Amino acid sequence: MSKRKEDALDPDTIALLQWCAEVEALFVAAGAKPDEAQQQIEENAEWFTDMFFDGLSPEEAAKAALN
């Protein structure tokens, strides 16, 4: 089944999702369980989105969240 054109994600959304996946991996590397890391990002989605658009690296965002 092909996706309709309007269902496709825009480049910013794709980049944000990839960035969040990197932040999540850093949480896991710091000792969080994968489901805990994902929950952290979901519960603070607006904050992480702001950090992404402010130009923070995944490492900077993870450090801010872990402090």
Number of C-alpha atoms within 10 A of each C-alpha: 3 4 7 7 7 7 7 10 10 9 9 10 12 12 13 15 14 13 20 22 16 17 24 24 19 18 23 16 12 13 11 15 14 14 10 14 20 18 13 16 20 13 10 11 13 11 13 23 16 11 16 19 10 9 10 15 14 21 14 14 20 21 14 11 15 9 5
